[in-house]
Structures are given as C-alpha cells and as structure tokens.
Amino acid sequence: MSKESFTRQIASAAQVNMREFGILASVTLAQAILESGWGSHAPGNNLFGIKGSGQQQATQEFIYGKWIQIVDGFRVYESWADSIRDHSLLLAQNQRYKNALNERNYQIASKEIQCAGYATDPKYADKLIQIIEGSDLTRFDQLEEKGGT
C-alpha cells in the first residue's frame, strides 16, 4: 500500500475524531504513520502502539538515555477506525493531554503530546512535525463549514 493510499484510508476517521474530540487530524495521522510505519506494522489493527492486555509484542522504549527492547501487551481492534477512536478517547479522557486538545497549531499540539509523556522517544514531536510537513497532512485539518453565505 502506498503512503498516500494509507493516509487516505484513515483520514476520514481522523477528521471525525477531530470534530468530536478536538485533536488535529494531522497530528492523529502523523502518530498513526509514525507508530505503524504507514500501516505496515499494526498488529491487531493497533495503529498507535497503545498498550493493553490484547497481545504480547516486542517494542523499543527510550529509558534512562538509551533504547531498550521490551515485551509488553498491546490492545487489539476490529478496524483502524476503532484504533483511531480509542486513541482519541485516550487523549481526551486523560487530563495530562488537555493542552493538546483543541490546539489548532500542529507543532504546539505535537510538542504537548510529547511533553505529556505519550512516547519515550525524546524526538517524538520533531518526528511528528516532520511527517506532517513532509506529507502535507494539514490539508486534513480543515473543517467543512455547514451552511454559510
């Protein structure tokens, strides 16, 4: 699957959740891209590497200044859309991510997600920003206005 094809497959779910939860679609898309390698590494349809009791997997964590490999449990979803919804719920229901919600600047939102501890990678926000800019993901942040003049 091409990068654009993957992006288009999940973009509408990211936009739906942006309207409902206030998380920029570009940031959600960038996280899904980064965490799943453009959808190629999403066991159990888990696009975001959200931990849970679904299945055991090896992963890399940045701990005490170095990368280590660990095995942990990860959630399993029926679809990518379900994974995106759960990701949005995770951010919206956890007070530590409140500064990223309804933030209209993708750079600030990405940094707030990193500061809140979403990932252990110290370059996480920079990677999200690079993906957003390199793939023009901000085009998915535009909400269509209903009605109007």
N, C-alpha and C positions, 0 to 999 in steps of 0.2 A: 504494500500500500504506500502511495506517495505521501509526502509530508502534507501537501495541500488537501489530499483526499481525507487524511486523518483529521486534519483541522476542521474541514467542512462537516465531517461526520459528528463531531462533538460540539460544534459551535452553537447550534440552536439550544442545546441543553445548558450550556454555559450562559447564554443570554437569558433564558427563562429564569435561571437561578440568580442572575444579576438583578433582574427586576424584583424578585421575591426577597432576596437576602442582602443586596447591596454590594456584592463582591464583583469587581470589574470582570467582565468576560475575558478580557485579555490576560488578566492575572490567573484566572482559573485555567485557561487554555495553556498558558506557559507552564504552570505547575504540572498539568497532565502530560505535556510534552516532555518536560524535564524528568519527571518521575517515572514515566513509562517508555521513554525512548521512542516517541512518536507512535505509541500504541503497540510497539513490538514486544514489550516486556510488561504485560499487565495480567499476571496470573489471577484467576478468579475475577476478571474484569476490574481489578483494583488499579485504577489509573494513577492514584496518588500515594501509594505505599502506606495507606492508613493501617496502622497496627490493630490487631484484634485476635479473636480466637478461631478464625476461619481455617487457615492453613499455615504450616511452617515453611519459612523461606530463609535463605541466606541473604544478608544485606550488608551494606557498608555504613558505618557510623563514624563521625569525626569526634573522637573523645580524647581529652587531655592532649590536644595538639597533634594527633595522628589518626590516620584512617585504620579502622579495625573491622574485621568481618565478624558478624554475629548471626545467629539464627533466632528468629522471632516469629510470632504469629501475626498473620495479616488477614484483614476482612475479605470476604468474598461477596460478589454482587451478581445479580441476574444480568445486568447490562452496564454499558459505560454510562448511560444516563443515570442509572441508580448510583453509580460511583460518584458522579458529579454532584448529585443531590446530597449524598452523605457528606461529601467534602464541604459543601456549602453549609450544611447543618452543623458540622463540626466547628467551623469558623464562627458561625452566627451564635451558637449556643455556649461558646467558651469565651468568657469575659476578657481573656488575655488578647484576643484578636479584635477587640472593639475598635481600635484605631485604624484597622484596615477596612472595616465595613463602611460603606458609603463614601470612601475616599475616591475621588474622581481622577487622581493622578496616579498612573500605574507605577511610577517609580517610588513614590511615597508608600503606596499600598504594598508593594513588594518588600520594601525595607521594613515596614511594620510587621508583616508576616514573619520575616526572619527574626526581628527583634523579639517577637512574641514566642520564639522557640519552635517554630514549625519544623525546621530541619536542623541537623547538626552541622551541615556544611557552612563554613564561615563565608563562603562566596555565593550563597544561595540567592540572595536578592540580585546580585550582579548577573547571575546566570539567567534569572527570570527576565530581567530587563533586556538582556542581550537577545533572548528568544523573542520577546515582544517586538523589539525594534527590527530584528532581522527577518521576521515573518509578517510584519505589518499587522499584528494582532489587534491593535487599537481600532481597526475597522469594525470589530465586533462589539465595541463599547457603545456604539451609537444606538440609542433607543428610538424607535419609531414613535413619533407623536401621533396620537389619535385625534381626529377632528382637525381643527385649525382653520386658518384663513387662507 
